[in-house]
Amino acid sequence: MSTMKKVMAGTVACVGMAMAMGAQAYEAGDFIVRAGAVTVDPNDSATTPKLNGAPLYGVGVEVDSDTQLGLTVAYMVTSNIGVELLAATPFQHDITGNLNSTAALGTNDLGNTKQLPPTLTLQYYFNNSSIFTPYVGAGLNYTKFWDEDAGSSLNTTLGGNVTLDLDNSWGLAAEAGVDVNLGNNWLLNASLWYIDIDTNATYTVRNGALAGAKVKSDVNIDPWIYMASVGYKF
């Protein structure tokens, strides 16, 4: 056999092995469980906060990112259409602000909060039965905030016990991802979501000279969520 024929034969064999590994077409009734690291990276912005209705101009609010253990469970309605739920261990975010000189506060630790963003999406899978199976999805997110805590420096500056309250959020979500089939129902996955998360933030001074004062702002968190995971189909 000539060298070229050997190369061609080897190539065909490799392609055949790859196709055999990848030939795990998703079918109606399949469950796909993926677990790995998931990062919430806020693309945040906020309206001008108001102190008892009076604007505090020059104020910037930022929410930092956090990485936790993520889990998705997908159910295949047909060979190309799935329904997926995103869940994770609780995320914790620090909130910082750049307040103007008239507020005499400077850059501050404005607080922190925990949140969970369970997200349900309807998905469409392309190239089903290939090694690489990309998909897209769209759906609904619900974000639950709890354990909100105003920053210690803010408490000191305002001279009172300051509490923070963040409203829970409903919003739309878009998703894209790809499965890399490893054979024997195992797979690697990379996926991302863009989620509309909007909340109303309210700081309330409970005592001291400013007792009863409230600072309110609408905060658009709108995060990108990234996930790298290992999955199994059954």
Secondary structure as the mmCIF struct_conf table of DSSP 4:
data_model
#
loop_
_struct_conf.conf_type_id
_struct_conf.id
_struct_conf.beg_label_comp_id
_struct_conf.beg_label_asym_id
_struct_conf.beg_label_seq_id
_struct_conf.end_label_comp_id
_struct_conf.end_label_asym_id
_struct_conf.end_label_seq_id
HELX_RH_AL_P HELX_RH_AL_P1 THR A 3 GLY A 22
TURN_TY1_P TURN_TY1_P1 ALA A 28 GLY A 29
STRN STRN1 PHE A 31 ASP A 41
STRN STRN2 SER A 45 ALA A 46
HELX_LH_PP_P HELX_LH_PP_P1 THR A 47 PRO A 49
STRN STRN3 LYS A 50 LEU A 51
TURN_TY1_P TURN_TY1_P2 ASN A 52 GLY A 53
STRN STRN4 ALA A 54 PRO A 55
TURN_TY1_P TURN_TY1_P3 TYR A 57 GLY A 58
STRN STRN5 GLY A 60 VAL A 63
STRN STRN6 ASP A 66 MET A 76
BEND BEND1 VAL A 77 ASN A 80
STRN STRN7 ILE A 81 ALA A 88
BEND BEND2 THR A 89 THR A 89
HELX_LH_PP_P HELX_LH_PP_P2 PRO A 90 PRO A 90
STRN STRN8 PHE A 91 ASN A 98
HELX_RH_3T_P HELX_RH_3T_P1 SER A 101 ALA A 103
TURN_TY1_P TURN_TY1_P4 ALA A 104 ALA A 104
STRN STRN9 THR A 107 LEU A 116
STRN STRN10 THR A 119 TYR A 125
BEND BEND3 PHE A 126 ASN A 127
TURN_TY1_P TURN_TY1_P5 ASN A 128 SER A 129
BEND BEND4 SER A 130 ILE A 131
STRN STRN11 PHE A 132 ALA A 150
HELX_RH_AL_P HELX_RH_AL_P2 SER A 152 LEU A 158
TURN_TY1_P TURN_TY1_P6 GLY A 159 GLY A 159
BEND BEND5 GLY A 160 GLY A 160
STRN STRN12 VAL A 162 LEU A 166
STRN STRN13 SER A 169 GLY A 183
TURN_TY1_P TURN_TY1_P7 ASN A 184 ASN A 185
STRN STRN14 TRP A 186 ILE A 195
STRN STRN15 ASP A 198 VAL A 205
BEND BEND6 ASN A 207 GLY A 208
TURN_TY1_P TURN_TY1_P8 ALA A 209 GLY A 212
STRN STRN16 LYS A 214 ASN A 220
STRN STRN17 TRP A 224 LYS A 233
#
